[in-house]
Structures are given as C-alpha cells and as structure tokens.
Amino acid sequence: DAGVIQSPRHEVTEMGQEVTLRCKPISGHNSLFWYRQTMMRGLELLIYFNNNVPIDDSGMPEDRFSAKMPNASFSTLKIQPSEPRDSAVYFCASSYSTSSDTQYFGPGTRLTVL
Amino acid sequence: QQQVKQSPQSLIVQKGGISIINCAYENTAFDYFPWYQQFPGKGPALLIAIRPDVSEKKEGRFTISFNKSAKQFSLHIMDSQPGDSATYFCAVKETSGSRLTFGEGTQLTVNP
C-alpha cells in the first residue's frame, strides 16, 4: 500500500497568491483529515470528511481556507489569498472510520508564504 | 480551550533508560487515547493506543498507563534506544466523532 499521498511536498509562494494542497487517502479509507502543524500551535485539526462529506470544519481558521473532497480518492485544501502566517506543515490523514480510530498520516506539505 | 496538556516539553534519556511522558485531559467525553511518534520531516505515526476500559496496555518496549479517575495517561518507553529519538504526541478522541485533539508534543532524545 502506498500510504497517504500528498503533493506538493514543498511549496513556496508569495503573499496574496492562491495555494492548493492535494491529498490521496489510502484506498478503502472513508475518513479524511487535514491538519496544520506549527511550532506555536502544535498539531491542529482543520477539517475532516466522512464519506466525502465535511463533518467538522470548526478548525478552519478563516474564509481564506477551503477544502473539498470530490471523490473518495482525492481532496484539496485551498488557501486564497495566502498570508505569511499560513506558513506551516500541512498534513492529510485517513482512516477506515467504521472499524478503526487509527489515523494514517501523509508525509506533509511544507508551505512557506513570503 | 486546551483539552490535553502534555509534559515534559523535552526529555533526554541515556540508552537503556526509561522514558516517561505524561498527558492530562480535561473532558470525560473521550473514548480513545493514542500516542503518535513523529520523526523529522515525516508525518506522525500511531505508536500505541488505549481505550478507557483498561488501565494498561503494553506492546513490546512501549506501555500506556491510564488513570481514568485522574484523567491522566502516560507513555513509558523501556530500554530506550537512540532510534527512539523523535517527537511524541498524545491525543484524545471524542466519543461522539472522529476528531483527535493532540498534546503539545515531547521531543525525546536518547543518548548513546
């Protein structure tokens, strides 16, 4: 199994630009999570989907952030416009929620907003 | 509000020693208590987890001790090895859903 796949692995952009992060969950998993990791705030949940439906988006910082899951094998996290304070490592994780609470994390996308 | 408090922030242990990391939580509506291990440049990976109906779980050198009345749980790493050097996160999962709330993390260094 390839595990959770995220792209790009690194992204450097300028303030005001749109950024799109991508995630492919483990095949057969029906829950998908987006996390952000920073030194100041640690590892925090932004949003999670169950069967492609957003269940809890209370961690999404503001309207500049949006997430979609058009099908069971793909999700995006978009930031528009990006700001320097969005610089962080963004992780995607997936789980087979009906029988397991284990979340499998991807390698992350390191985002730098200049 | 911070639902999970983890300590210490960093820990240095000699090879062969015991590493102990503690977490305390503030809400009783949790039903799953995992520990994740993260190496630099990698995503967190599940190390071991416990549910509130047992007080201890052991997997190899790793043990979780759970104290429901005190709302605390801890990770014990026996015979610590340099390869165990990583950041460890405790987490709690709400009974009503799949949300994990993580502790602040503990950076463990095991000296050879």
Interface residues (C-beta under 8 A of the other chain):
Chain A: V4 S31 F33 G42 L43 E44 L45 Y48 N50 I55 D56 F91 A93 S95 S97 D101 T102 Q103 Y104 F105 G106 P107 G108
Chain B: Y32 P34 Y36 G41 K42 G43 P44 A45 L46 A49 F89 K93 G97 S98 R99 L100 T101 F102 G103 E104 G105
